[in-house]
């Protein structure tokens, strides 16, 4: 059964700090309890199946997705490699430099969960001048922020990063550049009118990379672009949810793919905790009893009573375990035996035929 934040406020308020009627205090306790439960196990209620279309090799996960637990690439089951694999002496090496293209298996390589933008600022791109295609290698690009809501026009993004020479942008003070947020023309995404630097303000600095984006809570989604106003090129970098204030995305690489190749990925993912703020927000954890026990555990923990806190937390996880069994288990549940197809006997036989 699904519950909203309003349901949780009504049922759990009396367990917060001995009973609280302050919505902000109740919400804070509920969010802390939900986050602790989500970090504890890969509960079934946190797992979703999504499909991702990829152009080139690198792709980000949505901001509310923690990790990929299983995947197929172009219909074939894929391995998922951690960041350490590229550094094994007998391993595949640098995925960005080795095994590009060819008929080898397509896998996923984790690139980490620290990226403030979904896609990198391009290091080169092509333009056409007098019907001749030319490569451009910019010394960084200017940035442009835009949203669809008029209420966000007075807001700014603080963007931190590096210049082409490796120096940090504005290392003094706030260490970065404040970027004004514009509005799409008429509030219609993709519609833009005006002249660069007069009506449409670009960043003063030319960014080679971006290390952090600090964003205020906004009314609508905010998009960030890299712009080459001379050659009229516009590159999408990220789109931020209204509630994101310190955005991070997890990225993966598709191995053995060339630049420009397409890939179709079916991914089994785990959701990440996103702060619940609206009364109609749906709780990702589908047990109010488990959340109640975790609220009580955190109250004891905050009071310095570690032993009762551990007991309540263990009970919360037990209740979630019971909920898990009620949701997924039944009599005569089939046992699924899995094996690695690449090293299996079936694949090694000639033509995939039967071994007699």
N, C-alpha and C positions, 0 to 999 in steps of 0.2 A: 504493500500500500504506500502511496506517495503522500508526503506531508509538505505543507508550505511553512514559511517562516512564521506566519501568523498562528498556525496550529502549534508550533513549538513555543512561541511566546506565551500562549494561553495555558499550555500544559506544564511548562517547565519554569515559569517565572518564580514560583514559590520555592524552588530548589536552589535558586541563585542567591548566594550570600545570606542564607537564612530567610529568604523571601524578599523579592524586590519588585517594585512596580515601575521602575525606570526602564523604558524601552531600550535605551542605549546600553545599559548595564546588562540586560537580559540578552540582547543581540550579541554583545561581546562574549558572554559566557557560552552561548550556543555555538558561535563561530569557532571558538577555541576548542570546544568539545568535538565538533564535527571534524575539524582539522586533525586532531589527535587520532580519532577513529580512522580517518582516511589514510593516515600515515602508517597505521598499525598493520593492515593486511590489504591484499588485493581483493577486496570483497566483490562478490558478483554484481552488486548494485552499482559498482563504480566502473564496470567494464562495458564498453560500447564497441560496435563495429562500424567503421567509417571507410569510405572510399576516397582516395586522393589521386588526382591527376597531376603528374610531374613533368615539367619541361626542364631539360638540363639535369644535373645530377643531384643538386641539393634542394631540400624542401623543408619548410617549418611545420610544426604541429599547431593546431589552434591553441589560443592562449589558455584554454581551460582543460587541456589534455596534458597529462604528466609524462607518459611514455608509451611506446609501442611494445606490446607483449608478444605479438605474433603477427606475421604478415605474409602475403603472397605478392610477388612482383610479376606483372604480366601473366597472371594465372598460375605461376609456379611457386610453391612454398619456399620462403627465403629464410636464411639465417640472419640474426641480428647481432652485430658485433659491437662490443663496448669500445671506448676510446683507447684502451690499452692494447688492443690487438695489433695496431699498426706499429708497435714498438717491440714486438717479440722478434728475437733474432731469427727464428725460423718461420715468422709470420708473413703476411702478404705485403708488408711495407706500407708506404704512403699511398692511401687509396686515391688521392688526387693526382698522383703521378704514374701509378702502375696499373696494369691490367685494364686499360681503357678499351671499351668496345669488345669485339670478338664474340665468340660463342660461349664464353664462360658463364657461370651462374650469376644471376643478379641477386645481390644481397643488400642488406641495409647496414650502414655504419653510423653509429651514434656520434654526433658532433658536439654533444653537450647541451646543457640547459641554461646557458647564461647569455643568450643573444638578445640584445635590446631591439633588434630589427629582424624582420622575417627574411630579407634578402640583402646581400652585401651591396655596397656601392660599387658599380662596375669599374674595373681597372682599364678596360678598353671596350670600344664599340665601333660599329661601322656607320659611315655616312656616305651619301652619294652626292658627288659634286660634278656637274657637267657630265652626267651619265657614267661617271667613274666611281666605283666603290673604293672607299679609303678607310683605313683603320685609324681610330683616334685613341691616343693614350693620354687621358687628362691628368693634370696635377691636382686631383681632387675635384669634387663637384659641390655646387651650392645646394642648400636644402630648402624645401618648401613644405609648409604644413597647411592642411585644409580640412574643413569639416562641412557638414550639411546644415548644422543648426546655427541660427543667428546668435543665440545666447552664448556661444563659445567664441565669438569673434574677439572678445576682450581678454582671452586667455593666452598663455604662452607656454611653449615647451622649452625646457632646459636640456640642450643636447651637448653631450660630451664626446670627444673623439680626438683624432690626430690629424695634423697637416701632412703634406707630402714628404716633408723632411723628418717626420717622426715626432715632432714636437707636439705637446698637448695643446689643444685649443684653449686660449686664455687660461693659463695655469694659475693665475692669481684669482682672488675673489672666489666666485662660484665655480671656477674651472669649467668653462663651457660657454655656449652662446644661447641667449634667450631668443626663441624663434616665434614670431607672432602667428596665430592661427587665423587663416582666412576662411571665407565661406564660399562653397560652390555657388555659381551664379544661379539665383532663384532657388537655392537649396537643392538643386538637382545634381547628384553626384556625376562627375565627368564633364559638367558644363563649367567653363571658366572663361572669363573675359577680362581684358585689361593689359597693361604693359608692365613688363618686368621692372622692378625697382621703383616704379612710380605708384601704380595701384597694387601690384603684387610684389610684396617684399620677400626677397630671398635672404638667406644667411649671408653675413658679411664674409665669413670664412669659407674656404674651399676644403671640405672634409674628405680625407682619404679613407677613414673608417669611423665608426661610431661605437663607443664603448658603453654609453648609458644614455637613457632618455628618462627625464623626470617630468611627469605629466600631471596636471591637476585633474581632479574628477570633472568630467564634462557631461553635457547634456546628450550629445551624439557621438558617433564614431569619429576619430581623427585619423587622417591618412598623412603619411610622411613620404616625400619624394626627393630624389636627387635630380637636379636640373642642370642642363647645359643650355643656357639661353642663347648663346651664339649659334650653335648648330641645331637649336630647336629640338632637343632631346629631353625626354621625361622618363624617369625610371622609378618604378614603384618599390618602396623599401619596406613599409609596414602599415598595418591598419590597427588602431588601438581601440579596445572596448571602452565605453564611457567610465567604467569603474577602475580601469587600470591606471595606477599612478607611478609604478616603477616596473614598466613592462619587461618581461622576459619570455623568450620562446625557445622551445627545444627544436633542434634541427637534426636531420639525418641526411646521409648521402646514399644514393643508389650506386652500388659498385658496378664496374664493367659497363658503364654507359658513357657515350660520347656527348659532348656539348651539343645541345639541340635535339637530342633523342627524347622521345616521349616514353613515359612509363605509367602503367595503371596499377595502383597499389590498393589492396584490400587489407586493412589493418585492424587488429584487435587491440584496443587501447584502454588505458586506465585514466580516469578523469583526475584532474588536480583540484585542490580546494580553491574556490573563488569566494571571496567574502560575500555573505548574504546580507542584503541591505533592505530590499523591498519586501513588503508583507506577502506578496504573491510569489516570491522566489521559492523554488522547489528544493527541498533538502536532498542532497545526493545520497545521504544515509537514510535507509527506509525503516528505521526502528527508533521511535521516540523513547522507548525504554532504555536502549543502549545509550542514547544521547543524554538522558536524565542521569544515568549512573556515571557517565564521564563528566558531566557538569559537577556532580558531587565529588568526584575524584579530584578535579582541578581546584575546587574550593578548599578541600583538605590540603592539597599540595601547596596552594598559595598561603595557607595558614601555617605551613611548616610541619604538618602532621603527615609524614611520609608513609608510615605503615597503613593507616586507613586509606590514604590516597591510592596505594598500590592494590589494596583489596577491592576498592570500588572500580579501579581501572580493569582489573582482572575479571570482575563480574560483568562489566560493560562488554568486554571482548567475548565472554562466554555467551551473553545474550545475543550478540551479533553472530556468533557461531551457530546458535540455535536457529536464528533467523535464516542463516545461510542454508542450513539443512532443510528447513521448511520450504525454502524457495527452490532448491535445486535437486534434492534427493528424494528417491522413492524406492519402494521394494523392487528388487531385481534390476537395480541400475546397472547398465552394461559397463564393462571395463574396456577402455580403449587402449590398445597397445600401439605406441607410436615408435617409429624408427626413422633414421636418417636415410632418405632415399639415395643420396649420393654415394653412400658407402654400403648400400644393401646388396645382397647377392643377386636380387632381381635385375638391378641396373647393370651389373657386371657381366651378365650372360650376353651372348652374341645376339644383337638385334632385340634384346629384351625378351627373348623366347624362354620357354620352359627348360629347366635343368632336369635331365632324365638320368 
